[in-house]
Amino acid sequence: MLRAIKILSVTLGVILLLLVGAAAALFFSENSEWVPLALPYPRASFGEPFGVHTFEIVIGVAAAGWLLALAFLGAALVLLPLYLRRARQMSSMVRKLEKELVALRNLPFEAPAPLEDLEDEPTRPPAHSEDFQGDLVEELAPQGGAQQP
């Protein structure tokens, strides 16, 4: 049942988009006349603070610009609540993890740290140490009799 509803809704959505595209194509092809577009701009004069610059554009281009602006505005209005919801979820998770971290920091020690129960005898220094003059240097020397300084 749910699968059929999903298929039907996707099909209706595709048909609706095709109809909107066909209507827009008819509108743009039939309305190819030039119309004046007056844009006001500020001037540095107190007598006439605004000037008007007039352009001539194709009405289909103007309509396409308005539709594109409305599409972006609609997408922003749809996606903004989702973004805010995700931000609230993240801040809630950060608060929860910070509380858990505070609780873990305040736990008492039940066992010693892993390195505290090591033996107290010193370990051998590594073979690449310059001040080490033990047997390990002689063991690593080549067997051909040529010793490295």
N, C-alpha and C positions, 0 to 999 in steps of 0.2 A: 504494500500500500504506500509506504513512504517513498519507495523507489519510484513508483509511478508519479507521485506528486512532484518529486524532484525533476524527473524527466519532463513533465508537463510545464513546470515553472521555467526550466531552462529553455524549452522550445518557445514558450510565449515571450520570454525575454529577447531571444534572438529575432523573432518575428517583429517585435516592437522596435528593436534597434534598426532593422532593415526598413521598416516603414518611416521611421524618423529620418534615416539617411536619404530615402527616396524623396520625402517631402522637402528636405533641405536642398537636395540637388535640383528639384523643380523650382524652388524659390530662387536659388542663386542663378539659374539659367534664365528665368523670366524677368528678373529684376537686375538688369545690367546697366541701368541708367546711372549717371553721375549726379550726386547730390552734394550740396555745400555742407561743410562741417565747420562750425565756428568755435574756436577755442580761445577763451579769455586768458590773458597773461598779465601779470602785475607790471606797473610802470612806476617810475620814481617821481610822479607828478601828483600833486594834491588836487589839481583841477579835474583830471581824469585818471583815477588810480588804476584803471584796468583798460587794456587795449584788447582788441579782438583780431585774431588772425584767422582767416578763412581758407580752408582747404576744400578741394573737391575730391570725393572718393566714390567708389562704386558701392551702392547700397548693400550688395551681397557681402562685400568685405566687412562693412560695418556690422552687419548682422552676425557674420561669422565671429568677429571679435567679441561681440556681446555674448554670444553663445559659449565661446571658449572661456570668457571671464566667469560666466554663470556656472560652467562645469567645474572650474577650479574652486569657486566658492562653495559649491555643493560638496565637492570632495573634501574640502577642508572642514566643512560642518559635519560631515559623516565621520571623518577620521579623528577629529579633535576629542570627542568623548572616549574613543578607544585608546588614544594616547594618554589621556588623563587617568583612565582606569589602570592602565599598565604602570604608570608612574606611581599611583597610590599603592598598587600591589608590591612594587619594588621597594618603596619606602617602608611598607609594613614588614616585608621580609628582612630588610636591614635592621629595623628595630628589634625584631624577634631574634635575629642572630646576635645582635649586640647584647641583649639580655642573656642569651645562652653563654656568650663569652664571659660576661661578668660572673655568672654562676660557676663556670668552670675555673675561673681564676681564684675563686674563693674556696675551692675544695681543699680539705686537709690532705696532707701527704700520708698515704697508707703504706707505701713501699718506697725504698730508696730509689734514687735516680739510677738509670741503667749503668752509668760509669762509676758510681760510687763504690761498688763492691768488687773492684779490680784489685789485684795483688799490688803490694807496695814495692816490689823489686823493680829496678829500672830495666827498661827495655834496651835492646841493641839499637844504636843509631843506624840510620839508613846507609846504604853502600855508597851513595853519591856525596856524602859529607866529606869536606876537605880535611877536617881535623881527626878523622877516624883512621887509625893505623892498625887495625886488627887483622885477623886471619881472612876476613872476607875479601879484602883487597887482593891478597895473594891468590885466593881461590878464583877470582874473576880474571886474573891476568892470563894472557894467552900462553898456551903450553909450549910454544916454540922456543922458550928461553929468553925472549925479548920482553923485558919488563918495561912497563910504562912508568914514567916518573910520577 
